[in-house]
Structure formats: C-alpha cells, structure tokens
Amino acid sequence: MAYWLFKSEAEVWSWDQQVAKGETGEEWDGVRNYQARNNMRSMKLGERGFFYHSRKETEIVGIVEVCAEAHPDSKANDPRWECVDIKAVRPFKTPVTLAMCKEDARLKDMVLVNNSRLSVQPVTDEEWKIVCELGETDPS
C-alpha cells in the first residue's frame, strides 16, 4: 500500500471539517499543481494519508483514507485537473509538527522536510511508521 500526505490550510479546510464529512468523505479539490495531481492519479482505494495543517500550525493532525480514486475536479473548468475523495480515519493523539519532522534524522529525506510546498506528496512506509510513532498513533 502507498502512503500520502495531504496539505490544507486550517482556515480553508480543517481536520474538524474533514471529520464532519463522515464516511462519504470529501473531494480533495483545488489542486493546481501537476506533480500533486499526478500523485492523486496514482492513488488507490483504501490507501492512507496524513492530514497536514499548513501555514500557521504546520502539523500532521490525523489520518485519512482514499474513498474515491481520481476523477474530474468538480471545481475546475479544465479537464486536466483531477482529484480524489478522502475520509477521516482517526486523529493523532499528539500532532506532529514540521519542526519535529525536520529535527528527526530518520525523516531527513521525507518530501515534507525537503519540499514543504507540494500539496499532495508521497510518504514512504518507514516515514509512515516514524510519524505515527511521533504522533502516538496506531499506523495500521
């Protein structure tokens, strides 16, 4: 299974809003970066990702799951833009900040540490385990 990280500004779309969408989840729309779009195109149902608040908090706050594979972004007028739907799985017991990731030598190659601007990014199996450990959250 592949793992991912989804970034959102808390004032635009927060973890609490994601949780409120329940089992139906929400379209991860508005992504206008080809690399991020291509990441979503490769996602499969049931794959997991981190929900990351960007800008002010800069922290991973929960785990989400892909509940619909890539499809046209309903908010785009251009067919090039696609997105997936995600649903909340569980919150982190302890949020994992960007600073924590940067300070942990085991995460030195993580995309978040080296390219914090990419809004949808891959996470390796090992990074997944480490971040879940830091967040005191079950990785399964």
C-alpha positions, 0 to 999 in steps of 0.5 A: 500500500502507498502512503500520502500526505495531504496539505490544507490550510486550517482556515480553508479546510480543517481536520474538524471539517474533514471529520464532519464529512463522515464516511462519504468523505470529501473531494480533495479539490483545488489542486493546481499543481501537476506533480500533486495531481499526478500523485492523486492519479496514482492513488488507490482505494483504501490507501492512507494519508496524513492530514497536514495543517499548513501555514500557521500550525504546520502539523500532521493532525490525523489520518485519512483514507482514499474513498474515491480514486481520481476523477474530474475536479468538480471545481475546475473548468479544465479537464486536466485537473483531477482529484480524489475523495478522502475520509477521516480515519482517526486523529493523532493523539499528539500532532506532529509538527514540521519542526519535529519532522525536520529535527528527526534524522530518520525523516531527513529525506521525507518530501515534507522536510525537503519540499514543504510546498507540494500539496499532495506528496508521497510518504514512504512506509518507514516515514509512515511508521516514524510519524505515527510513532511521533504522533502516538498513533496506531499506523495500521 
